[in-house]
């Protein structure tokens, strides 16, 4: 017997998240069940909410259980503008449908993905030192020296995390500053890597290793902050350091493959790609060791398809996850069910009000996230708390380096 529960409304909500905003889809059904998802407009994607609102007219009245059909219909309706903000809107809608479907069936979302393979997932402490250097107003205590970098490395070890990820920093008079010209801060569109950047990056990595000790895995995220020449310079400078992976974003699969074949460290990439078609050239090129999939952007159901293709190309996957707690739970269900998992990203430094925004928080024990068994994603936004922290009119990458 076909199960039917029609969508009655699709709403979007947002709240203040420090240097950005958090964004949510609230999808209501005729049975009184509400499906939630978290999406993002701060990582270079303004306007996702407007796209969701425009598409919601084709979602209301549809059967929640037919999420693949709904995704296919929305894909057809938006095909001339495939990708970008439209793709992010489709992913956000799909994730809310999955949450509603799981709740209607009374099962965790991982059951919809084939069932869980693992009860807990190894996580790495992402933006380690990064948040406390770049955003000291929101993440304390501020790091203002190499001693602070060493101290957070010790903190990772003492809190029993087994892996951390950090970024590129330059040092002026001993004080660190984020170096992210790929995102316009500083504005250096040529994105060249000079000797000072190389020396300071190595010094930063040595400091965090000194604090973390020999048994904590260190991951380095270079983002879009170099071109092929610059990435190779960085890899040569840190060739003798013990790194879990070096994360590199490149829109050219051949260039990334060229880098990987010369890298002494494993390469991860692809966190900004949308849809299986965009991943395929990178798989064919064997351009990375680990494919990073942004499941809030792609939709968790579609992300399982990307992961299956990665498996066929002998590549493991890891989720991109630097958002709110709902995104962490969405990614946890993906990690529970996907066979070819490498590790999961999560931010441990949080806003002072992060925990009050959600009904349940990720449970982390000895550096591993325990998979929840509650129906749906296992957490929901607290609407009263969202209203207590109204969204700002600015935030995210669009405001990097911008004076206020």
DODOVEX-336323 format. One record per residue: residue number from 1; residue in one letter; x, y, z of N, C-alpha, C in turn. Coordinates in steps of 0.05 Angstrom, whole numbers. Example, Ala and Ser with C-alpha at 12.3 -4.5 7.8 and 13.67 -1.06 7.14 Angstrom:
<recs>
REC   num   residuo     n_xx     n_yy     n_zz    ca_xx    ca_yy    ca_zz     c_xx     c_yy     c_zz
REC     1         A      264     -114      156      246      -90      156      264      -66      156
REC     2         S      257      -45      142      273      -21      143      258        1      157
</recs>
This chain:
<recs>
REC   num   residuo     n_xx     n_yy     n_zz    ca_xx    ca_yy    ca_zz     c_xx     c_yy     c_zz
REC     1         X       17      -24        0        0        0        0       18       25        0
REC     2         X       12       43      -19       28       67      -21       22       86        2
REC     3         X       43       95       16       39      115       37       38      143       25
REC     4         X       20      159       36       17      186       26       14      205       50
REC     5         X       30      226       48       27      249       67       35      274       52
REC     6         X       17      291       46       22      314       29       35      337       44
REC     7         X       52      351       30       65      375       40       44      397       41
REC     8         X       41      411       63       22      433       65       35      460       64
REC     9         X       60      462       72       74      488       71      104      484       72
REC    10         X      119      503       60      148      504       62      156      532       71
REC    11         X      168      534       94      177      560      105      207      561      108
REC    12         X      218      585      108      246      588      114      249      605      139
REC    13         X      268      597      156      274      612      180      304      617      181
REC    14         X      312      637      197      341      643      200      345      654      228
REC    15         X      371      653      236      378      666      261      407      675      260
REC    16         X      415      691      279      442      702      281      461      680      288
REC    17         X      483      678      273      504      658      279      531      672      280
REC    18         X      533      694      293      558      708      297      567      722      272
REC    19         X      587      711      258      598      724      234      581      717      209
REC    20         X      559      702      213      542      694      191      514      689      203
REC    21         X      496      678      187      470      670      197      467      640      192
REC    22         X      450      627      209      441      600      203      414      601      189
REC    23         X      409      583      170      384      582      155      372      555      155
REC    24         X      345      554      156      330      529      159      306      528      141
REC    25         X      299      504      132      274      498      118      256      484      138
REC    26         X      231      493      140      211      480      156      189      471      137
REC    27         X      186      444      134      167      433      115      145      418      131
REC    28         X      121      428      129       99      417      145       82      398      127
REC    29         X       70      378      140       54      358      126       26      358      137
REC    30         X        8      345      122      -20      343      130      -24      326      155
REC    31         X       -4      310      162       -5      293      186        5      307      211
REC    32         X       13      332      208       24      347      230       53      343      235
REC    33         X       66      327      219       95      322      222      110      345      207
REC    34         X      132      354      219      148      375      207      176      364      200
REC    35         X      184      368      176      211      361      167      229      385      167
REC    36         X      253      382      177      272      405      179      297      399      163
REC    37         X      309      420      152      336      418      142      350      445      147
REC    38         X      376      444      147      393      468      150      407      472      124
REC    39         X      408      497      115      423      504       91      440      529       97
REC    40         X      455      538       77      474      559       82      474      580       59
REC    41         X      476      605       67      479      626       47      505      641       51
REC    42         X      521      634       72      545      649       79      570      640       64
REC    43         X      570      616       53      593      605       40      592      612       10
REC    44         X      589      637        4      589      646      -24      564      641      -39
REC    45         X      541      638      -26      516      630      -40      492      647      -31
REC    46         X      492      673      -34      469      688      -26      445      682      -44
REC    47         X      421      682      -32      397      678      -48      385      650      -48
REC    48         X      397      632      -32      386      605      -32      357      605      -21
REC    49         X      352      621        0      325      623       11      304      632      -10
REC    50         X      312      651      -26      293      661      -47      287      638      -67
REC    51         X      307      623      -74      303      600      -92      285      579      -80
REC    52         X      289      574      -54      271      554      -40      242      564      -41
REC    53         X      238      589      -35      211      600      -34      198      598      -62
REC    54         X      214      604      -83      203      603     -110      196      574     -118
REC    55         X      212      555     -109      207      527     -116      185      514      -98
REC    56         X      179      526      -76      161      513      -57      133      509      -68
REC    57         X      126      526      -87       99      523     -100       96      497     -114
REC    58         X      118      485     -123      117      459     -136      120      436     -117
REC    59         X      126      443      -91      129      422      -71      103      418      -54
REC    60         X       90      440      -48       65      439      -33       44      422      -48
REC    61         X       32      403      -34       12      386      -46       24      359      -56
REC    62         X       50      357      -56       63      332      -64       66      313      -40
REC    63         X       70      288      -47       73      267      -26      102      267      -16
REC    64         X      104      271       11      131      271       23      147      246       17
REC    65         X      134      223       15      148      198       11      161      196      -16
REC    66         X      152      213      -35      162      212      -63      184      233      -67
REC    67         X      203      234      -49      224      255      -51      241      253      -76
REC    68         X      245      229      -86      260      226     -111      245      238     -135
REC    69         X      219      234     -135      202      245     -156      202      276     -154
REC    70         X      199      286     -130      199      315     -126      226      327     -135
REC    71         X      248      314     -128      274      324     -136      276      324     -167
REC    72         X      267      303     -179      268      301     -209      251      323     -222
REC    73         X      228      328     -210      210      349     -222      223      376     -219
REC    74         X      234      382     -196      247      408     -192      272      411     -209
REC    75         X      286      389     -213      309      389     -231      301      396     -260
REC    76         X      279      384     -269      269      390     -295      260      419     -298
REC    77         X      247      429     -277      237      456     -278      259      477     -278
REC    78         X      282      470     -268      305      489     -265      328      482     -283
REC    79         X      325      463     -301      347      452     -317      364      473     -331
REC    80         X      352      494     -343      369      514     -356      388      529     -338
REC    81         X      383      528     -312      400      542     -292      411      522     -272
REC    82         X      417      497     -282      427      476     -264      452      485     -249
REC    83         X      453      476     -224      477      482     -208      473      507     -191
REC    84         X      495      516     -178      494      541     -163      473      542     -142
REC    85         X      461      565     -138      442      570     -117      417      552     -121
REC    86         X      410      546     -146      387      529     -151      392      501     -140
REC    87         X      416      490     -145      423      464     -134      422      463     -104
REC    88         X      431      485      -91      431      486      -62      402      486      -52
REC    89         X      384      499      -66      356      500      -58      344      472      -60
REC    90         X      350      458      -81      340      430      -85      350      412      -62
REC    91         X      376      415      -55      387      399      -34      373      405       -7
REC    92         X      368      430       -1      354      437       24      326      426       25
REC    93         X      312      427        3      285      415        2      286      385        5
REC    94         X      305      372       -8      307      343       -6      312      335       23
REC    95         X      330      349       37      337      342       64      313      346       83
REC    96         X      296      366       79      273      369       95      252      347       90
REC    97         X      250      338       65      233      316       58      242      290       72
REC    98         X      268      286       72      279      262       85      272      261      115
REC    99         X      275      284      128      269      286      156      240      280      162
REC   100         X      222      292      145      194      287      148      187      257      143
REC   101         X      199      246      123      194      218      116      203      199      139
REC   102         X      227      205      150      236      188      172      217      190      196
REC   103         X      208      215      202      190      218      225      163      204      220
REC   104         X      153      206      196      127      193      190      129      163      192
REC   105         X      153      152      186      157      123      188      167      115      216
REC   106         X      174      135      232      184      130      259      212      118      260
REC   107         X      229      125      240      256      114      238      276      136      235
REC   108         X      301      132      243      323      151      238      327      152      208
REC   109         X      338      175      198      342      178      169      362      158      158
REC   110         X      381      149      175      399      129      163      385      104      154
REC   111         X      362       97      165      347       74      155      337       79      126
REC   112         X      332      104      119      324      110       92      347      107       72
REC   113         X      372      107       83      395      107       66      407       79       64
REC   114         X      393       59       74      403       31       73      410       20      100
REC   115         X      406       36      121      413       26      148      441       34      156
REC   116         X      447       35      182      473       44      191      493       21      190
REC   117         X      517       29      182      540       10      181      556       13      207
REC   118         X      555       36      219      571       42      243      555       57      264
REC   119         X      560       52      289      546       65      311      558       92      319
REC   120         X      583       96      312      596      121      318      616      127      296
REC   121         X      622      153      293      639      162      270      662      179      281
REC   122         X      686      173      272      709      189      280      706      217      268
REC   123         X      711      237      284      709      265      275      736      279      278
REC   124         X      740      300      263      763      317      267      753      345      275
REC   125         X      768      357      293      763      384      304      770      404      281
REC   126         X      750      414      268      755      431      245      760      460      253
REC   127         X      773      476      236      779      504      241      793      507      268
REC   128         X      811      488      274      825      488      299      846      511      298
REC   129         X      844      529      317      859      554      318      846      575      299
REC   130         X      835      566      278      824      584      257      802      602      268
REC   131         X      782      590      280      760      607      290      770      627      311
REC   132         X      787      618      329      796      635      351      815      657      341
REC   133         X      828      653      318      844      674      306      828      693      289
REC   134         X      811      682      271      796      698      252      772      711      264
REC   135         X      759      699      283      734      709      294      735      709      325
REC   136         X      753      723      337      756      722      366      732      734      381
REC   137         X      716      750      368      692      760      381      672      738      388
REC   138         X      672      718      371      652      696      373      662      671      385
REC   139         X      688      666      382      700      641      391      724      647      410
REC   140         X      721      640      435      741      647      455      755      622      465
REC   141         X      779      625      477      793      650      480      809      656      455
REC   142         X      812      682      449      826      691      425      854      680      425
REC   143         X      864      673      401      892      664      398      907      687      385
REC   144         X      927      696      398      942      720      389      972      714      386
REC   145         X      980      689      389     1009      683      387     1012      653      381
REC   146         X     1037      645      375     1043      617      371     1038      601      397
REC   147         X     1042      613      420     1036      599      445     1006      591      446
REC   148         X      989      609      436      960      602      435      955      579      416
REC   149         X      969      578      394      966      556      374      975      530      387
REC   150         X      997      530      401     1006      506      416      986      498      437
REC   151         X      974      517      450      955      511      472      930      498      461
REC   152         X      920      506      438      896      493      428      903      465      417
REC   153         X      927      461      408      936      434      401      935      416      426
REC   154         X      945      426      448      943      410      473      914      405      481
REC   155         X      897      426      477      869      423      484      856      401      468
REC   156         X      862      399      443      851      377      426      859      350      438
REC   157         X      884      347      445      894      322      456      881      316      483
REC   158         X      880      336      500      869      332      527      839      326      526
REC   159         X      824      336      506      796      330      504      791      304      488
REC   160         X      812      289      482      812      262      470      802      262      441
REC   161         X      806      284      427      802      283      398      827      271      386
REC   162         X      823      257      364      846      244      351      855      257      325
REC   163         X      841      279      317      848      292      292      838      321      294
REC   164         X      853      339      280      846      367      278      852      377      250
REC   165         X      839      399      243      845      412      217      849      442      222
REC   166         X      869      453      209      875      481      211      878      493      183
REC   167         X      884      519      182      885      534      157      911      549      154
REC   168         X      913      567      135      937      582      129      937      608      145
REC   169         X      960      614      158      963      639      173      990      651      168
REC   170         X      990      678      167     1015      693      167     1018      706      195
REC   171         X     1043      713      201     1049      724      228     1063      750      225
REC   172         X     1052      771      238     1065      797      239     1070      804      268
REC   173         X     1096      808      274     1104      814      302     1094      792      321
REC   174         X     1094      767      311     1086      745      327     1056      740      328
REC   175         X     1040      757      316     1011      754      318     1000      741      292
REC   176         X      984      720      294      974      707      270      950      722      258
REC   177         X      948      719      231      926      731      216      919      711      194
REC   178         X      893      706      190      884      688      169      893      698      142
REC   179         X      903      680      125      911      687       97      894      671       78
REC   180         X      874      685       67      855      672       49      848      690       25
REC   181         X      868      695        8      863      712      -16      844      699      -35
REC   182         X      841      673      -34      820      660      -51      792      669      -45
REC   183         X      788      679      -21      763      690      -12      764      720       -9
REC   184         X      785      733      -19      786      762      -20      797      775        5
REC   185         X      810      760       23      821      772       47      849      760       53
REC   186         X      870      774       45      870      801       32      862      799        3
REC   187         X      855      822       -9      847      822      -37      872      821      -54
REC   188         X      879      798      -63      902      793      -80      894      773     -102
REC   189         X      880      783     -122      867      765     -142      886      747     -157
REC   190         X      912      755     -157      932      738     -170      938      712     -154
REC   191         X      932      713     -128      935      690     -110      962      677     -113
REC   192         X      983      692     -109     1010      681     -109     1018      674      -81
REC   193         X     1036      655      -78     1045      646      -52     1075      654      -49
REC   194         X     1080      673      -31     1108      682      -28     1122      668       -6
REC   195         X     1148      674       -2     1165      660       17     1155      663       46
REC   196         X     1145      687       52     1135      692       79     1111      674       86
REC   197         X     1093      671       67     1070      654       71     1079      625       76
REC   198         X     1098      616       60     1108      589       63     1121      585       90
REC   199         X     1139      604       98     1152      601      124     1133      602      147
REC   200         X     1113      621      146     1094      624      168     1076      599      170
REC   201         X     1068      588      147     1050      565      148     1065      541      161
REC   202         X     1090      537      154     1105      515      166     1108      520      196
REC   203         X     1114      545      204     1117      551      232     1091      545      248
REC   204         X     1068      553      235     1042      548      247     1037      518      251
REC   205         X     1043      502      231     1038      473      232     1056      460      253
REC   206         X     1081      469      255     1099      459      275     1090      465      303
REC   207         X     1079      489      306     1069      497      333     1045      480      341
REC   208         X     1026      475      323     1002      460      330     1010      431      335
REC   209         X     1030      421      320     1039      394      325     1053      392      352
REC   210         X     1068      412      359     1081      413      385     1061      410      408
REC   211         X     1038      424      405     1018      423      425     1002      397      425
REC   212         X      995      387      401      978      364      398      993      338      404
REC   213         X     1019      338      401     1034      313      405     1035      296      380
REC   214         X     1048      273      382     1053      256      358     1030      239      349
REC   215         X     1009      236      366      988      216      360      963      229      349
REC   216         X      961      255      348      938      268      336      943      273      307
REC   217         X      924      265      290      926      270      261      921      299      255
REC   218         X      937      311      238      934      339      230      926      341      201
REC   219         X      905      355      196      895      360      169      899      390      162
REC   220         X      906      396      138      911      423      129      892      430      107
REC   221         X      877      452      110      858      461       89      870      486       75
REC   222         X      876      483       50      887      506       34      865      520       19
REC   223         X      840      509       19      817      521        5      825      529      -24
REC   224         X      815      552      -33      821      563      -60      844      583      -59
REC   225         X      862      580      -40      881      602      -34      907      600      -50
REC   226         X      908      586      -72      931      585      -89      923      575     -117
REC   227         X      941      578     -135      938      565     -161      957      541     -162
REC   228         X      958      527     -183      973      502     -184     1002      506     -175
REC   229         X     1015      527     -185     1042      532     -177     1045      536     -147
REC   230         X     1027      552     -135     1028      557     -107     1023      533      -90
REC   231         X     1003      516      -98      998      491      -83     1023      474      -83
REC   232         X     1037      472     -105     1061      455     -106     1083      467      -89
REC   233         X     1085      493      -88     1105      506      -70     1099      499      -41
REC   234         X     1074      500      -33     1066      494       -6     1072      464        0
REC   235         X     1065      447      -18     1070      418      -14     1100      412      -11
REC   236         X     1117      426      -26     1145      421      -23     1155      432        5
REC   237         X     1144      454       13     1153      466       39     1146      448       63
REC   238         X     1123      433       61     1114      417       84     1117      387       78
REC   239         X     1134      380       59     1136      352       50     1143      333       72
REC   240         X     1159      342       91     1169      324      112     1151      324      137
REC   241         X     1130      340      137     1112      340      160     1092      317      157
REC   242         X     1083      307      180     1065      284      181     1036      295      180
REC   243         X     1023      294      157      996      304      153      977      283      144
REC   244         X      953      283      155      932      264      148      923      269      120
REC   245         X      918      294      113      912      302       85      917      332       82
REC   246         X      920      340       57      920      368       50      896      373       32
REC   247         X      879      391       40      854      397       26      858      420        6
REC   248         X      852      415      -19      856      434      -40      831      437      -57
REC   249         X      822      461      -61      800      466      -79      810      476     -106
REC   250         X      801      463     -127      808      470     -155      785      464     -173
REC   251         X      779      483     -191      757      478     -210      766      463     -234
REC   252         X      791      455     -235      802      440     -258      812      413     -249
REC   253         X      799      392     -257      805      365     -249      833      357     -257
REC   254         X      841      365     -282      868      358     -291      890      371     -274
REC   255         X      885      396     -267      905      410     -250      907      397     -223
REC   256         X      885      389     -212      886      376     -185      899      349     -187
REC   257         X      894      334     -209      907      308     -213      937      312     -215
REC   258         X      946      333     -229      974      339     -232      987      344     -205
REC   259         X      972      359     -188      982      364     -161      984      339     -144
REC   260         X      962      323     -146      962      298     -129      985      280     -136
REC   261         X      991      277     -161     1013      259     -169     1040      268     -160
REC   262         X     1042      293     -151     1068      303     -141     1067      307     -111
REC   263         X     1045      302      -98     1042      308      -70     1052      285      -52
REC   264         X     1067      292      -31     1075      272      -12     1053      265        8
REC   265         X     1032      281        8     1010      277       26      984      270       11
REC   266         X      966      255       23      940      250       11      926      277        5
REC   267         X      910      278      -16      896      302      -24      866      297      -22
REC   268         X      852      316       -9      823      316       -8      813      340      -23
REC   269         X      789      338      -34      778      361      -50      749      357      -56
REC   270         X      737      376      -69      710      376      -82      687      385      -64
REC   271         X      693      398      -41      671      406      -23      652      426      -36
REC   272         X      659      440      -57      641      460      -69      628      449      -94
REC   273         X      632      424     -101      619      413     -125      590      406     -119
REC   274         X      574      408     -141      545      403     -139      536      382     -159
REC   275         X      526      360     -149      515      339     -167      537      320     -177
REC   276         X      528      296     -183      547      275     -191      562      283     -216
REC   277         X      549      297     -235      563      305     -260      588      321     -254
REC   278         X      587      338     -234      611      355     -229      633      339     -216
REC   279         X      626      317     -202      647      301     -189      660      282     -209
REC   280         X      646      273     -230      657      252     -247      684      259     -260
REC   281         X      689      283     -270      715      288     -281      738      285     -261
REC   282         X      733      291     -236      753      288     -215      758      258     -209
REC   283         X      736      242     -209      739      213     -205      755      201     -228
REC   284         X      747      208     -253      761      197     -276      791      204     -276
REC   285         X      797      228     -267      825      238     -266      841      226     -243
REC   286         X      827      212     -224      839      203     -199      853      227     -186
REC   287         X      838      249     -184      849      275     -175      852      278     -145
REC   288         X      839      261     -130      841      263     -101      839      236      -87
REC   289         X      849      235      -63      847      211      -47      820      209      -32
REC   290         X      810      232      -24      784      233      -10      766      254      -23
REC   291         X      742      246      -30      723      265      -42      706      277      -19
REC   292         X      706      303      -16      690      316        4      664      325       -8
REC   293         X      642      316        5      615      321       -6      600      339       14
REC   294         X      590      361        4      573      378       21      544      368       19
REC   295         X      536      352       39      509      340       38      486      360       42
REC   296         X      490      382       58      469      402       59      465      415       31
REC   297         X      486      418       16      484      431      -10      472      411      -30
REC   298         X      481      386      -30      473      367      -51      448      352      -44
REC   299         X      441      351      -19      419      334      -10      432      307       -2
REC   300         X      424      296       21      436      272       31      431      248       13
REC   301         X      407      246        2      400      224      -16      417      225      -42
REC   302         X      420      249      -53      437      252      -77      467      247      -70
REC   303         X      475      255      -45      502      251      -37      509      221      -35
REC   304         X      490      204      -29      495      175      -28      502      165      -57
REC   305         X      490      178      -77      496      170     -105      525      178     -112
REC   306         X      533      202     -103      560      211     -108      580      193      -94
REC   307         X      573      185      -69      591      167      -54      593      140      -67
REC   308         X      572      130      -79      573      105      -93      591      106     -117
REC   309         X      590      129     -132      609      132     -154      637      134     -144
REC   310         X      642      148     -122      669      149     -111      679      121     -104
REC   311         X      662      105      -92      669       77      -86      678       62     -111
REC   312         X      663       66     -133      670       52     -158      697       61     -169
REC   313         X      706       85     -161      732       96     -169      753       93     -148
REC   314         X      748       76     -127      767       70     -106      774       95      -90
REC   315         X      754      111      -85      758      136      -70      739      136      -46
REC   316         X      749      144      -22      732      147        1      721      176        2
REC   317         X      702      180       20      688      206       21      688      216       50
REC   318         X      684      242       52      682      255       78      662      279       74
REC   319         X      645      284       94      626      306       91      638      333       97
REC   320         X      629      353       82      636      381       88      616      391      109
REC   321         X      626      400      132      608      406      154      619      428      172
REC   322         X      611      453      166      620      475      184      597      494      190
REC   323         X      574      482      195      549      497      198      539      493      227
REC   324         X      512      493      230      500      490      257      497      460      263
REC   325         X      485      455      287      483      428      297      465      411      280
REC   326         X      444      422      267      427      406      250      443      395      227
REC   327         X      460      411      214      477      401      193      495      378      202
REC   328         X      505      381      227      522      359      238      506      333      240
REC   329         X      481      335      249      465      311      251      458      300      224
REC   330         X      452      317      204      447      308      177      471      293      166
REC   331         X      495      304      171      519      291      162      525      265      177
REC   332         X      517      264      202      521      240      218      506      217      206
REC   333         X      481      221      197      466      200      185      478      191      158
REC   334         X      488      209      143      503      202      118      527      185      126
REC   335         X      543      194      146      567      179      154      560      151      165
REC   336         X      537      149      178      529      123      189      524      103      167
REC   337         X      513      112      145      503       93      124      523       89      101
REC   338         X      541      108       96      558      106       72      581       87       77
REC   339         X      585       67       59      607       48       65      635       60       64
REC   340         X      640       77       44      668       86       39      674      112       53
REC   341         X      671      112       80      675      137       95      704      139      105
REC   342         X      715      163      104      742      167      114      741      179      142
REC   343         X      728      201      146      726      215      172      705      237      169
REC   344         X      696      248      191      675      269      190      686      295      202
REC   345         X      679      317      189      686      344      198      666      354      218
REC   346         X      675      368      239      657      381      257      671      404      271
REC   347         X      657      425      276      669      448      291      663      444      321
REC   348         X      684      445      337      681      442      366      679      469      379
REC   349         X      693      489      370      689      517      379      662      526      370
REC   350         X      645      533      388      617      541      381      610      568      392
REC   351         X      589      580      381      578      605      391      567      601      419
REC   352         X      565      622      434      555      620      462      526      610      462
REC   353         X      511      615      441      482      608      442      476      584      423
REC   354         X      496      572      411      492      550      393      474      528      405
REC   355         X      481      519      429      467      496      440      438      500      446
REC   356         X      430      525      451      402      531      457      384      531      432
REC   357         X      397      531      409      381      533      384      369      507      375
REC   358         X      377      485      387      369      458      377      359      441      400
REC   359         X      341      422      394      329      405      415      348      384      425
REC   360         X      366      375      408      386      355      415      413      363      403
REC   361         X      435      357      417      461      364      408      476      339      399
REC   362         X      496      342      381      513      319      375      527      309      400
REC   363         X      527      283      403      541      271      426      568      261      417
REC   364         X      589      272      429      616      264      421      630      252      444
REC   365         X      641      227      440      655      212      461      682      204      450
REC   366         X      703      212      463      730      204      455      735      209      426
REC   367         X      728      232      416      733      240      389      716      226      368
REC   368         X      694      214      377      675      201      358      647      211      363
REC   369         X      631      215      342      604      224      344      586      199      346
REC   370         X      569      198      366      551      175      370      526      180      353
REC   371         X      520      160      336      497      163      317      471      163      333
REC   372         X      454      183      330      428      184      344      409      164      332
REC   373         X      390      154      349      370      135      339      342      146      340
REC   374         X      340      172      344      314      185      344      304      187      315
REC   375         X      277      189      311      267      191      283      277      216      269
REC   376         X      278      214      242      288      236      226      318      241      231
REC   377         X      325      266      230      353      273      235      361      271      264
REC   378         X      342      270      282      348      267      310      351      294      325
REC   379         X      346      316      312      345      342      325      328      361      309
REC   380         X      319      382      321      303      403      308      312      430      318
REC   381         X      309      451      302      313      478      312      292      485      333
REC   382         X      300      500      353      282      510      373      272      538      363
REC   383         X      247      539      354      238      564      341      238      588      360
REC   384         X      232      583      385      233      605      404      261      616      407
REC   385         X      281      598      408      309      607      410      318      621      384
REC   386         X      308      612      361      315      626      336      305      655      337
REC   387         X      280      658      346      269      685      348      284      703      367
REC   388         X      296      691      388      311      706      407      338      716      396
REC   389         X      346      704      373      371      712      360      365      719      330
REC   390         X      352      741      325      344      747      298      368      750      279
REC   391         X      364      743      254      387      743      235      396      772      229
REC   392         X      421      774      223      433      800      214      428      803      184
REC   393         X      432      827      175      429      833      147      455      829      131
REC   394         X      475      819      144      501      814      131      514      789      143
REC   395         X      535      780      131      550      758      143      562      740      121
REC   396         X      579      722      130      592      703      112      614      715       95
REC   397         X      621      701       74      644      708       58      640      736       44
REC   398         X      616      744       39      611      770       26      622      793       43
REC   399         X      626      788       68      635      810       86      664      806       96
REC   400         X      678      786       85      706      783       92      721      808       84
REC   401         X      736      819      102      753      842       96      738      868       93
REC   402         X      712      868       97      695      891       93      692      906      120
REC   403         X      697      931      120      695      947      145      665      952      151
REC   404         X      659      951      177      632      956      186      631      978      207
</recs>
